[in-house]
Amino acid sequence: MTSIEITPEERAELVKALTGALDPLATAVRSRRSGLSTARMWDADPVEVTLSVLAAWKVVDGEVRRLTALAAAAAGSYGANYEQLGAAWGMTRQGARKKWPEAVPRPTAARTGPSLELFGGHAELTQDQRSGGWSWTAEGADGTLGAAGDGTRYATKEEAAAHAGAFLREHVVTLP
């Protein structure tokens, strides 16, 4: 895990920017909570004034969490994994998975690809998401079922299609 360090100058600028962004929200919350106009809001009880600032920070915290989740999901959609997300946030892979459970799309075992209609039969090509290899399943025109044998994976979909096509050619309906 790596932690992101900022300089004291960067921290001072960040605090200044956040406080400046918070002020209008805190002013609106103080005015609503006290029932006083914004011009008189400082006439409210000091505890109420400080609690309204705390309430405004809670709103900001919620928005930061929402925006953080969006940033994690965006990184995941571009291919970042939970280990990378965790490293960016200064936590473990497991912590990132718990914090943003939907950020990284889960791989599916296989993705259905093109299909073939040849010699009266039908074949489906599938790509294994982990290995990237291609396989096939088919039903010949004579009703015979077939598939790439025992986990056989082909380097390209064209190679898998050629093997599926050969199977379909062997299982045509023959007329008497």
Phi, psi and omega per residue, in radians:
M1 nan 2.338 3.083
T2 -1.945 2.461 3.067
S3 -1.862 2.544 3.137
I4 -1.565 2.110 3.117
E5 -1.811 2.433 3.047
I6 -2.082 2.720 -3.124
T7 -1.330 2.811 3.081
P8 -1.013 -0.610 3.116
E9 -1.160 -0.756 3.102
E10 -1.102 -0.696 3.117
R11 -1.109 -0.749 3.135
A12 -1.088 -0.726 3.108
E13 -1.158 -0.676 3.115
L14 -1.123 -0.812 3.115
V15 -1.049 -0.755 3.126
K16 -1.070 -0.794 -3.131
A17 -1.159 -0.766 3.137
L18 -1.146 -0.739 3.114
T19 -1.127 -0.707 3.096
G20 -1.113 -0.677 3.107
A21 -1.245 -0.578 -3.107
L22 -1.311 -0.554 -3.003
D23 -0.929 -0.856 3.131
P24 -1.078 -0.665 3.117
L25 -1.186 -0.789 3.123
A26 -1.098 -0.661 3.099
T27 -1.086 -0.789 3.135
A28 -1.126 -0.740 3.128
V29 -1.127 -0.774 3.127
R30 -1.054 -0.767 -3.118
S31 -1.105 -0.779 3.131
R32 -1.146 -0.774 -3.094
R33 -1.177 -0.670 -3.075
S34 -1.530 -0.362 -3.064
G35 1.327 0.118 3.139
L36 -1.707 2.658 3.072
S37 -1.127 2.822 -3.135
T38 -1.068 -0.491 3.109
A39 -1.206 -0.471 -3.083
R40 -1.934 0.140 -3.018
M41 -1.068 -0.473 -3.141
W42 -1.290 -0.150 3.065
D43 -1.359 -0.132 -3.133
A44 -1.259 2.899 3.078
D45 -0.998 2.306 -3.106
P46 -0.979 -0.595 3.099
V47 -1.112 -0.762 3.124
E48 -1.115 -0.674 3.124
V49 -1.095 -0.840 -3.107
T50 -1.205 -0.586 3.082
L51 -1.177 -0.577 3.099
S52 -1.201 -0.601 3.058
V53 -1.139 -0.754 3.104
L54 -1.065 -0.738 3.115
A55 -1.089 -0.679 3.112
A56 -1.147 -0.698 3.098
W57 -1.118 -0.590 3.086
K58 -1.080 -0.723 3.098
V59 -1.083 -0.785 3.129
V60 -1.093 -0.738 3.124
D61 -1.040 -0.757 3.100
G62 -1.080 -0.732 3.117
E63 -1.180 -0.662 3.095
V64 -1.114 -0.728 3.106
R65 -1.084 -0.751 3.134
R66 -1.107 -0.802 -3.136
L67 -1.177 -0.604 3.085
T68 -1.116 -0.769 3.113
A69 -1.097 -0.676 3.089
L70 -1.113 -0.723 3.126
A71 -1.140 -0.703 3.105
A72 -1.124 -0.750 3.129
A73 -1.137 -0.665 3.101
A74 -1.114 -0.776 3.114
A75 -1.084 -0.735 3.113
G76 -1.105 -0.653 -3.140
S77 -1.196 -0.391 3.091
Y78 -1.603 0.031 3.051
G79 1.956 0.000 3.099
A80 -1.165 2.505 3.098
N81 -1.795 3.063 -3.085
Y82 -1.148 -0.519 3.084
E83 -1.101 -0.754 3.128
Q84 -1.183 -0.743 3.111
L85 -1.068 -0.774 3.116
G86 -1.064 -0.750 3.128
A87 -1.077 -0.706 3.139
A88 -1.165 -0.527 -3.083
W89 -1.689 -0.097 3.139
G90 1.356 0.652 3.124
M91 -2.468 3.068 3.133
T92 -1.341 2.941 3.061
R93 -1.039 -0.756 -3.139
Q94 -1.126 -0.668 3.102
G95 -1.112 -0.699 3.124
A96 -1.171 -0.699 3.119
R97 -1.102 -0.660 3.129
K98 -1.254 -0.693 -3.105
K99 -1.233 -0.725 -3.093
W100 -2.231 1.244 -3.015
P101 -1.090 -0.399 -3.106
E102 -1.824 0.130 -3.039
A103 -1.216 -0.649 -3.089
V104 -1.886 2.085 3.126
P105 -1.058 2.389 3.110
R106 -1.372 2.339 3.128
P107 -1.215 2.494 3.038
T108 -1.632 2.688 -3.085
A109 -1.097 -0.687 -3.120
A110 -2.620 2.616 3.085
R111 -2.003 2.202 3.120
T112 -1.233 2.315 -3.127
G113 -1.966 -2.500 -3.094
P114 -1.164 2.822 3.054
S115 -2.161 2.787 -3.129
L116 -2.142 2.432 2.997
E117 -2.125 1.750 -3.106
L118 -2.399 2.514 3.029
F119 0.924 0.521 3.125
G120 1.439 0.023 3.137
G121 -1.964 -3.127 -3.075
H122 -2.425 2.438 3.092
A123 -2.371 2.512 3.066
E124 -1.990 2.337 3.059
L125 -1.759 2.439 3.104
T126 -2.304 2.592 3.118
Q127 -2.004 2.246 3.076
D128 -1.331 2.152 -3.074
Q129 -1.196 -0.473 -3.116
R130 -1.387 -0.873 -3.072
S131 -1.565 -0.408 -3.073
G132 1.450 -0.130 -3.123
G133 -1.283 2.783 -3.103
W134 -1.921 2.571 3.031
S135 -2.430 -3.096 -3.113
W136 -2.609 2.703 2.944
T137 -2.308 2.579 -3.062
A138 -2.646 2.805 2.961
E139 -2.287 2.072 -3.139
G140 -1.273 2.889 3.132
A141 -1.064 -0.439 3.126
D142 -1.503 0.082 3.106
G143 1.586 -0.044 3.135
T144 -1.280 2.302 3.095
L145 -1.645 2.525 3.122
G146 -2.622 2.832 3.131
A147 -2.743 2.849 3.014
A148 -1.064 2.275 -2.969
G149 -1.304 2.454 2.969
D150 0.687 0.982 3.080
G151 1.264 0.306 3.108
T152 -1.071 2.314 3.095
R153 -2.179 2.393 3.121
Y154 -1.807 2.605 -3.067
A155 -1.163 -0.556 -3.097
T156 -2.290 2.764 3.079
K157 -1.169 -0.526 3.123
E158 -1.136 -0.684 3.112
E159 -1.169 -0.744 3.085
A160 -1.094 -0.710 3.131
A161 -1.119 -0.654 3.121
A162 -1.107 -0.749 3.128
H163 -1.185 -0.726 3.095
A164 -1.099 -0.725 3.121
G165 -1.099 -0.683 3.103
A166 -1.113 -0.712 3.088
F167 -1.077 -0.838 -3.120
L168 -1.071 -0.649 3.128
R169 -1.138 -0.606 3.141
E170 -1.318 -0.292 -3.044
H171 -2.101 0.910 3.055
V172 -1.525 2.841 3.057
V173 -1.466 2.143 3.127
T174 -1.741 2.345 3.139
L175 -1.524 2.471 -3.138
P176 -1.191 nan nan
